[in-house]
Amino acid sequence: MARIKNVEAYCNVCDAIKKMEITGEIASDENKRWAKCKKCKQTMVIDIAVKVKEEAPSLDNVENENASDYSPKETYEVGQAIYHKNWDDFGKVTSKEIMSNGKSSIVVEFKKSGTKKLVESL
């Protein structure tokens, strides 16, 4: 059997599905492994037998909602519909993050452009 080095699994700390590095085995269960989240660097036990599938947000009728025009000066909420004028694309905010420089960013799933990370509250 091939050794699995990296997997996608649910991180309890990040509260999201993240890439994890397998760091060790648990002798009592062949499907349980110690894994370290590549984002928050926390180590936890995961079950490698469980298939993880992240649901993409529904973008149906997103242009019919009250979409806000995107501006890096504004603040947005998860689930909020936005319109990016330069890309002529509608999307929904799927998560918020703090960048290494301390600034806020949002992750947006766009209809045409896919997933993009944008600056907020500049």
C-alpha positions in Angstrom: 0.0 0.0 0.0 1.3 3.4 -0.9 2.0 5.9 1.9 -0.3 8.9 1.9 1.7 12.1 2.7 -1.0 14.8 2.3 -4.8 14.7 2.5 -7.7 17.0 2.7 -9.6 16.7 5.9 -11.8 18.8 8.3 -9.7 21.0 10.7 -11.4 21.5 14.0 -9.4 24.7 14.6 -9.9 26.3 11.2 -13.5 25.0 11.1 -13.0 24.2 7.4 -11.6 21.6 5.1 -7.9 22.1 4.8 -4.8 20.3 3.4 -3.1 18.3 6.1 0.2 16.5 6.4 0.1 12.9 7.8 2.6 12.9 10.8 1.9 9.5 12.4 -0.2 6.4 12.9 -2.4 5.2 15.7 -1.7 1.6 16.5 -5.2 0.7 17.6 -7.0 1.8 14.4 -5.5 1.4 10.9 -7.7 4.3 9.5 -6.9 6.9 12.1 -3.8 9.1 11.6 -2.2 12.0 13.3 -2.3 15.0 10.8 -1.0 18.6 10.9 -3.1 21.3 9.3 -1.0 23.2 6.8 -2.8 26.5 7.7 -3.0 26.7 11.5 -0.2 24.1 12.2 -2.3 22.3 14.8 -2.0 18.5 15.0 -5.2 16.3 15.4 -6.5 12.8 14.7 -8.2 12.3 11.4 -9.9 9.3 9.8 -8.4 8.7 6.3 -11.3 6.3 5.4 -13.8 9.2 5.4 -14.2 10.9 2.1 -14.3 14.6 2.5 -16.2 16.6 0.0 -16.6 20.4 0.3 -19.9 21.7 -1.0 -19.5 24.6 -3.4 -21.8 27.6 -2.6 -24.9 27.9 -4.7 -24.5 30.8 -7.2 -27.9 30.4 -8.7 -29.7 33.7 -9.0 -26.8 35.5 -7.4 -27.1 38.5 -9.8 -30.8 38.8 -8.9 -29.9 39.3 -5.3 -28.9 42.7 -3.8 -25.3 42.3 -4.8 -22.9 45.0 -3.4 -20.3 46.5 -5.7 -16.9 45.3 -4.5 -14.5 47.9 -3.1 -11.4 47.1 -1.1 -12.4 49.8 1.4 -15.7 48.0 2.4 -16.3 45.2 4.8 -18.3 42.1 3.8 -20.1 39.2 5.6 -19.9 35.5 4.7 -22.7 34.7 2.3 -23.0 38.2 1.0 -23.4 38.6 -2.8 -20.9 40.9 -4.5 -20.3 42.3 -8.0 -16.8 42.9 -9.2 -17.0 45.6 -11.9 -13.6 45.1 -13.4 -14.3 41.4 -14.0 -18.0 41.8 -14.8 -18.7 38.9 -12.4 -21.0 38.1 -9.6 -20.0 36.0 -6.6 -20.6 35.1 -2.9 -18.3 35.5 0.0 -17.4 32.0 1.3 -15.0 32.9 4.1 -12.9 35.6 5.7 -9.2 35.5 6.6 -6.5 37.6 8.2 -3.4 37.9 6.0 0.2 37.7 7.3 0.4 41.5 7.2 -2.6 41.8 9.5 -5.1 43.0 6.9 -8.5 41.4 6.3 -9.3 39.4 3.1 -12.4 37.6 1.8 -12.6 34.5 -0.2 -15.2 34.8 -3.0 -16.6 32.1 -5.3 -17.4 33.9 -8.6 -19.6 32.5 -11.4 -17.0 33.0 -14.2 -13.7 33.5 -12.4 -13.9 30.8 -9.8 -12.5 31.2 -6.2 -10.6 34.4 -5.6 -9.1 36.1 -2.5 -9.8 39.8 -2.3 -8.7 42.5 0.2 -11.3 44.2 2.4 -11.3 47.0 4.9 -8.2 48.7 3.5 
